[in-house]
Amino acid sequence: MSRGRSPEPLDFFIWTVEDVGLWLEQINLGSYRQAFEENGVNGEYLESLSMFTTEQILRFIRRCHMKWGDFITLCKELRRIKVACLKGEQEVRRPWWAPSCLSVVFVRVAKRNRQSRVVSLKLEA
């Protein structure tokens, strides 16, 4: 993602560690940004949180020095993103690295690809 620009929610499972940090700032959990970066928490890791055992969750909370209430907030925000994805509510944007001449093509393909992502999330839910 571009520096300072919020990451695209539809693609949260491919967020970089930096994208996760920007998102933490957006949801008022920016105090954990450094801990998440030090632990390499990226979008794929966030996606896998829903499959963690209690022991793994407690280990994650300890490693990131999170308060329990903040962990609950993190989970609620992740759920909000997944629900919005299922409803197709995200705006599709051209990624910062794609040339502007491919904008129309990218957005069209991303919108078409949205259905496969939604099916994937429905299977996990």
The 8 nearest C-alpha neighbors of each residue, nearest first, counted from 0:
[[1, 6, 95, 2, 18, 94, 4, 5],
 [0, 2, 4, 95, 3, 96, 5, 94],
 [1, 3, 4, 0, 5, 17, 18, 21],
 [2, 4, 1, 5, 21, 0, 6, 18],
 [5, 3, 1, 2, 6, 0, 21, 18],
 [4, 6, 21, 3, 7, 22, 18, 0],
 [7, 5, 18, 0, 8, 4, 22, 21],
 [6, 8, 9, 10, 5, 11, 92, 91],
 [9, 7, 11, 10, 6, 80, 89, 84],
 [10, 8, 7, 11, 84, 89, 80, 91],
 [9, 11, 8, 12, 13, 7, 14, 6],
 [10, 12, 14, 8, 42, 13, 9, 7],
 [11, 13, 42, 43, 10, 14, 46, 45],
 [14, 12, 42, 11, 10, 43, 15, 41],
 [15, 13, 42, 11, 18, 12, 41, 19],
 [14, 16, 18, 41, 17, 42, 19, 13],
 [15, 17, 41, 19, 18, 40, 36, 39],
 [16, 18, 20, 15, 19, 21, 36, 14],
 [19, 17, 15, 21, 20, 14, 16, 6],
 [18, 20, 22, 16, 17, 21, 41, 23],
 [19, 21, 32, 17, 23, 18, 22, 16],
 [22, 20, 18, 24, 23, 19, 5, 17],
 [21, 23, 25, 19, 24, 20, 18, 26],
 [24, 22, 28, 29, 20, 26, 25, 21],
 [23, 25, 29, 21, 27, 22, 26, 28],
 [26, 24, 22, 23, 27, 21, 28, 29],
 [25, 27, 23, 24, 28, 22, 76, 29],
 [28, 26, 24, 25, 29, 23, 30, 22],
 [27, 29, 23, 30, 26, 24, 31, 69],
 [30, 28, 24, 23, 32, 31, 27, 20],
 [29, 31, 28, 32, 33, 24, 27, 23],
 [32, 30, 29, 34, 33, 28, 35, 63],
 [31, 33, 20, 29, 35, 34, 30, 36],
 [32, 34, 36, 35, 31, 37, 30, 20],
 [33, 35, 37, 63, 31, 36, 32, 38],
 [36, 34, 38, 40, 32, 33, 37, 39],
 [35, 37, 39, 33, 38, 34, 16, 40],
 [38, 36, 34, 35, 39, 33, 40, 32],
 [37, 39, 35, 36, 40, 34, 63, 62],
 [38, 40, 36, 37, 35, 41, 16, 44],
 [41, 39, 35, 38, 16, 44, 36, 42],
 [42, 40, 16, 15, 44, 43, 14, 19],
 [43, 41, 12, 14, 45, 13, 11, 44],
 [42, 44, 12, 46, 45, 41, 13, 47],
 [43, 45, 47, 42, 41, 46, 40, 48],
 [46, 44, 42, 48, 47, 43, 41, 40],
 [45, 47, 43, 44, 48, 12, 42, 49],
 [46, 48, 44, 45, 49, 50, 43, 51],
 [49, 47, 51, 45, 50, 46, 44, 56],
 [48, 50, 47, 51, 46, 45, 74, 52],
 [49, 51, 48, 47, 52, 46, 123, 55],
 [52, 50, 48, 55, 49, 56, 53, 47],
 [51, 53, 55, 54, 56, 50, 49, 57],
 [54, 52, 56, 55, 57, 51, 58, 50],
 [53, 55, 57, 52, 56, 58, 51, 59],
 [56, 54, 58, 52, 57, 53, 51, 59],
 [57, 55, 59, 53, 58, 54, 51, 60],
 [56, 58, 60, 54, 59, 55, 61, 53],
 [57, 59, 55, 61, 56, 60, 62, 54],
 [60, 58, 56, 62, 57, 61, 55, 63],
 [61, 59, 65, 57, 63, 58, 62, 64],
 [62, 60, 64, 58, 59, 63, 57, 65],
 [61, 63, 59, 64, 60, 58, 38, 34],
 [62, 64, 34, 60, 65, 61, 59, 35],
 [65, 63, 61, 62, 60, 66, 34, 31],
 [66, 64, 60, 63, 67, 69, 70, 61],
 [65, 67, 69, 68, 70, 64, 60, 61],
 [66, 68, 70, 69, 65, 71, 60, 72],
 [69, 67, 71, 70, 66, 72, 65, 73],
 [70, 68, 72, 66, 71, 67, 73, 65],
 [69, 71, 73, 67, 72, 68, 74, 66],
 [70, 72, 68, 74, 69, 73, 75, 67],
 [73, 71, 69, 75, 70, 74, 76, 68],
 [72, 74, 70, 76, 71, 75, 69, 77],
 [75, 73, 77, 71, 72, 76, 78, 70],
 [76, 74, 78, 72, 77, 73, 79, 71],
 [75, 77, 79, 73, 78, 74, 72, 80],
 [78, 76, 74, 80, 79, 75, 73, 81],
 [77, 79, 81, 75, 76, 80, 82, 74],
 [80, 78, 76, 82, 77, 81, 83, 75],
 [79, 81, 83, 77, 78, 82, 84, 8],
 [80, 82, 84, 78, 83, 79, 85, 77],
 [83, 81, 85, 79, 84, 80, 78, 86],
 [84, 82, 86, 80, 88, 85, 81, 87],
 [85, 83, 87, 81, 82, 86, 9, 80],
 [86, 84, 82, 117, 83, 87, 81, 120],
 [85, 87, 83, 84, 88, 82, 117, 89],
 [88, 86, 84, 85, 89, 83, 113, 117],
 [87, 89, 83, 86, 84, 90, 85, 82],
 [90, 88, 87, 9, 91, 84, 83, 8],
 [89, 91, 92, 88, 7, 9, 87, 8],
 [92, 90, 106, 89, 93, 109, 110, 7],
 [93, 91, 94, 90, 106, 7, 102, 105],
 [92, 94, 102, 106, 105, 95, 97, 91],
 [95, 93, 96, 97, 92, 0, 1, 7],
 [94, 96, 1, 97, 0, 93, 98, 92],
 [95, 97, 94, 98, 0, 1, 93, 99],
 [98, 96, 94, 95, 99, 93, 101, 102],
 [99, 97, 100, 101, 96, 102, 95, 93],
 [98, 100, 102, 101, 97, 93, 103, 95],
 [99, 101, 98, 102, 103, 97, 104, 105],
 [102, 100, 104, 99, 98, 103, 105, 97],
 [103, 101, 105, 99, 104, 93, 100, 106],
 [102, 104, 106, 105, 101, 107, 100, 93],
 [103, 105, 107, 101, 102, 106, 108, 100],
 [104, 106, 102, 108, 107, 103, 101, 109],
 [107, 105, 109, 103, 108, 104, 110, 91],
 [106, 108, 104, 110, 105, 109, 103, 111],
 [107, 109, 111, 105, 110, 106, 112, 104],
 [110, 108, 112, 106, 111, 107, 105, 113],
 [111, 109, 113, 107, 112, 108, 106, 91],
 [110, 112, 108, 109, 113, 114, 107, 115],
 [111, 113, 109, 110, 114, 115, 108, 116],
 [114, 112, 110, 116, 111, 115, 109, 117],
 [113, 115, 117, 116, 112, 111, 118, 110],
 [116, 114, 118, 117, 112, 113, 119, 111],
 [117, 115, 119, 113, 114, 118, 120, 112],
 [116, 118, 114, 120, 85, 119, 115, 121],
 [117, 119, 121, 115, 116, 120, 122, 114],
 [118, 120, 116, 122, 117, 121, 115, 123],
 [121, 119, 117, 123, 122, 118, 124, 116],
 [122, 120, 118, 124, 123, 119, 117, 85],
 [121, 123, 119, 120, 124, 118, 117, 116],
 [124, 122, 120, 121, 119, 118, 49, 50],
 [123, 121, 122, 120, 119, 49, 81, 118]]
